[in-house]
Amino acid sequence: MAVGTSTIDVNGVALGVEHFGDAAAPLILLVGGTTMLSWPTALCAALARGGHHVVRYDLRDSGASTTVDPESPAYTLRDLASDAAALALELDPRPAHLAGIGVGGMVAQVAALDHAHAFSALTLVGTRPVAPGPVDDDLPDHDGATMARLFSLPRPDWSDRAGVAEFAAAGAEIRGDDPAAARVTAERIWDRTPGTASAIQMANQLRMVFSRLDCTPRWRERLPELTIPALVVHGRRDPFFPVGNGEACAREIPEARLLVIEDAATAIPDAATGEVAAAMLSLGR
C-alpha cells in the first residue's frame, strides 16, 4: 500500500516522507518520535484503506531528513511544530488530521495550538501534556524500576547493526513491548540512518535530540483552546509515560475521546491496529 518515499523542503530543511494511499484523499500526517518508523506500517496501511492519504515523516536530524548536529540542535520544539504545519500545507491545501506518537505527540500538540488553520483533527498516542524533563505534580513520571533497568543496559557499538538491534529488543522487553518487532524496527532505522557516526545512530535509535531541544514555553494550559476533534490513545501498561498522562491530555482537550489499549505498553501492538485505525478514522465524522 506504500506508494513511495521522497524528501520535501519546508522551512529550509528537507524532510523524509513516506506516502500510503491516494494522494487526492484527505491527509493524515503522522509525526514520529523521531523517525517515521515510530508509526507501524500496518496502521498506516489500515488508515489508507479507510480512504486517506497517509504520510509519515522523519523529524529533523533523523532518517532521511536534514541531519546537522543531533548533539546540539539549533532549533526548538516550536520549529518542529512549524515543520509539521508547513509540511501538511505543502502536501494538501486542505486542513490535515495530525497525529503524534511519544515525543512526536508533544510536537503535534504545539502544532495544533500554534497552527490551527493547518489541522482538522488531532490524535495523540502514548504522550503527555508537558515537555521532556520534570513532570507536573499531578502527572505520573516514568516508572522508576523500568528506567533503572533500561539505564543498566550496556550501550551497543552504534556502528554494529546486529548489536543495535539486540539492544532495542532488550529495551522493548523491559518496557513491555514486542522484542521481535523492536528488533526489526531498529534494523530498519539503522539501515535508513545517514552514516554510522555514533551520535547520529544514537539520535535515531534513542531520540536523544529531544533532551537537547528548547521546549519552552509551556503549552499544557493552552490545551482547552483546541476546537478540533481529538483522540488520545494510551497503553494501560506504559511504564515510560504512564496512562495518567494520556488521561490528563484527554481531560484538558475539550471533548477529546480517550482510548486505552489494555494490553499495550509504549508501542501500538499489531492486535490493536484495527481498533486504533477505526478510532482515528471516526474523528470528525
C-alpha positions in Angstrom: 0.0 0.0 0.0 3.0 2.3 0.4 3.2 4.5 -2.8 6.6 5.9 -2.4 9.2 7.9 -0.4 10.7 11.3 -1.1 12.0 14.4 0.6 10.1 17.6 0.8 11.6 21.0 1.5 10.0 23.1 4.2 11.3 25.8 6.5 14.8 25.5 5.0 15.2 21.8 5.7 14.4 18.6 3.8 12.0 16.2 5.5 12.0 12.5 4.5 8.4 11.3 3.9 6.6 8.1 3.0 3.2 8.0 1.4 0.3 5.5 1.7 -2.9 5.5 -0.3 -4.3 8.0 -2.8 -2.7 11.5 -2.7 -6.0 13.0 -3.6 -7.7 11.7 -0.5 -7.8 13.7 2.8 -4.4 13.8 4.5 -3.4 12.2 7.8 0.1 13.4 8.8 2.0 11.2 11.2 4.7 12.8 13.4 7.1 10.2 14.7 9.3 10.3 17.7 11.7 10.9 16.0 11.7 8.7 12.9 8.7 7.8 10.7 9.1 4.2 11.8 7.6 5.0 15.2 4.4 4.5 13.3 3.6 0.8 12.4 3.3 0.1 8.7 0.2 -2.0 9.4 -1.5 1.1 10.9 -0.5 3.3 8.0 -1.9 0.8 5.6 -5.2 0.4 7.5 -5.7 4.2 7.5 -5.0 4.3 3.8 -7.6 1.6 3.2 -10.0 3.7 5.1 -9.8 6.3 2.4 -7.0 8.6 3.4 -3.7 9.8 2.1 -1.3 8.8 4.9 2.1 10.4 5.3 4.6 9.5 7.9 7.9 11.5 8.2 11.2 11.9 9.9 11.9 14.9 12.1 15.0 16.9 11.6 18.2 15.1 12.5 16.7 11.7 11.8 16.2 9.2 9.0 16.1 10.8 5.5 15.6 14.3 6.8 18.2 17.0 7.1 20.8 16.0 9.6 23.2 18.6 11.0 24.2 18.0 14.6 21.9 15.8 16.8 24.1 16.6 19.8 23.4 20.3 19.6 20.2 21.1 17.7 19.9 24.7 16.5 16.1 24.6 16.6 13.2 24.4 19.1 10.2 22.3 19.7 8.2 25.1 18.1 10.3 24.9 15.0 9.4 21.2 14.7 5.7 22.1 15.1 6.1 24.7 12.4 7.6 22.0 10.2 4.5 19.8 10.7 2.2 22.7 9.7 4.3 23.6 6.6 4.6 20.0 5.5 0.8 19.5 5.9 0.0 22.5 3.7 2.7 21.6 1.2 1.1 18.1 0.8 -2.6 19.3 0.7 -4.1 22.8 1.0 -7.0 21.3 3.0 -6.5 21.0 6.8 -5.0 17.7 7.8 -5.6 15.2 10.5 -2.4 15.4 12.6 -1.2 12.5 14.7 1.8 12.3 17.0 3.3 9.4 18.9 5.5 9.6 22.0 7.6 12.8 21.9 6.1 13.4 18.4 2.9 13.8 20.4 4.4 16.9 22.0 5.2 18.3 18.6 1.6 17.6 17.5 0.1 19.4 20.5 2.2 22.5 19.9 1.5 22.4 16.1 -2.3 22.1 16.6 -2.2 25.1 19.0 0.2 27.3 17.1 -1.0 26.5 13.6 -4.8 25.8 14.0 -5.5 26.7 10.3 -3.5 23.7 9.1 -5.3 20.9 11.0 -8.8 19.4 11.2 -8.3 16.7 13.8 -5.7 15.6 16.3 -4.6 12.1 17.5 -2.1 11.7 20.4 -0.6 8.3 21.1 1.5 7.5 24.2 2.4 11.1 25.1 2.0 13.7 27.8 1.0 17.4 28.0 4.4 18.7 29.2 7.8 18.7 27.6 10.8 16.4 28.3 12.1 16.9 31.8 10.4 17.2 35.2 6.7 16.5 35.2 3.9 18.4 36.9 2.9 17.2 40.3 -0.3 15.6 39.1 1.3 13.6 36.3 2.9 10.2 36.8 6.6 10.2 35.9 8.5 7.3 34.3 8.3 4.1 36.2 11.5 4.1 38.4 12.2 0.4 38.2 11.7 0.2 34.5 14.0 3.2 34.0 16.7 1.7 36.2 16.6 -1.5 34.1 16.8 0.5 30.9 19.7 2.6 32.0 21.6 -0.5 33.2 21.6 -2.0 29.7 25.1 -1.7 28.2 25.1 0.7 25.3 25.9 -1.0 22.0 28.5 -0.2 19.4 26.3 2.1 17.3 28.1 1.1 14.2 27.2 -2.6 14.7 23.7 -3.2 13.2 23.2 -6.5 15.0 24.3 -5.2 18.3 22.0 -2.2 18.0 19.0 -4.5 17.1 19.7 -6.6 20.1 19.9 -3.6 22.3 16.5 -2.4 21.0 14.9 -5.8 21.6 16.2 -5.9 25.2 14.8 -2.5 25.8 11.4 -3.4 24.4 11.2 -6.4 26.6 11.9 -4.2 29.7 9.2 -1.7 28.6 6.6 -4.5 27.9 6.7 -4.2 24.1 7.3 -6.9 21.5 11.1 -7.6 21.3 10.9 -9.1 17.8 9.1 -6.1 16.4 11.5 -3.8 18.1 14.5 -5.7 16.6 13.1 -5.4 13.1 12.3 -1.7 13.5 15.8 -1.0 14.9 17.4 -2.7 11.9 15.2 -0.6 9.5 16.1 2.6 11.4 19.8 1.6 11.3 19.6 1.0 7.5 17.9 4.4 6.9 20.3 6.4 9.1 22.7 8.6 7.1 26.1 7.2 8.2 27.3 5.2 11.1 28.6 8.0 13.3 27.7 7.2 16.9 25.9 10.5 17.6 23.7 10.2 14.6 22.9 6.5 15.1 22.1 7.1 18.7 19.9 10.0 18.0 17.9 8.0 15.5 17.6 5.0 17.8 17.1 6.7 21.2 15.5 10.0 20.1 18.1 11.8 22.2 17.7 15.1 20.3 14.6 15.9 22.4 16.7 16.1 25.6 18.6 18.9 24.0 15.8 21.0 22.5 14.5 24.2 23.8 11.0 23.1 24.8 9.7 26.3 26.4 7.3 27.9 26.9 4.7 25.5 28.4 1.6 24.6 26.3 -0.4 22.4 28.8 -2.5 25.4 29.9 -3.4 26.1 26.3 -4.9 22.7 25.5 -8.5 23.9 26.4 -8.2 26.3 23.4 -8.3 23.4 20.9 -11.6 23.2 19.0 -10.8 20.3 16.6 -11.9 16.7 17.2 -9.3 14.9 19.3 -8.4 11.3 20.1 -6.0 10.2 22.9 -4.6 6.7 22.7 -2.6 5.2 25.5 -1.3 1.8 26.6 -2.6 0.7 30.0 0.8 -0.8 30.8 3.0 2.1 29.5 5.9 2.5 32.0 7.6 5.4 30.2 4.6 7.7 30.0 2.1 6.0 32.4 -1.5 6.2 31.4 -2.3 9.1 33.7 -0.5 11.3 31.2 -2.9 10.3 28.5 -5.8 10.7 30.8 -4.7 14.3 31.6 -4.4 15.1 27.8 -8.0 13.8 27.3 -9.3 15.8 30.3 -7.8 19.1 29.1 -8.7 18.9 25.4 -12.4 19.7 25.0 -14.5 16.7 24.2 -11.4 14.5 23.4 -12.0 10.8 23.3 -9.7 8.5 25.4 -8.9 5.1 24.0 -6.9 2.9 26.5 -5.4 -0.2 25.0 -5.4 -2.7 27.9 -2.6 -5.0 26.7 -0.3 -2.3 25.3 2.8 -0.6 26.7 4.7 2.1 24.8 4.1 0.7 21.2 0.9 0.1 19.3 0.7 -3.7 19.1 -0.4 -5.4 15.9 -3.5 -6.7 17.7 -4.7 -3.1 18.3 -4.1 -1.9 14.8 -7.8 -2.2 13.7 -9.2 -0.6 16.8 -6.8 2.4 16.7 -7.3 2.9 12.9 -11.1 2.8 13.4 -11.0 5.3 16.2 -8.7 7.7 14.1 -10.9 7.4 11.0 -14.0 8.2 13.1 -12.7 11.6 14.1 -14.8 14.4 12.5 -17.5 12.1 11.1 
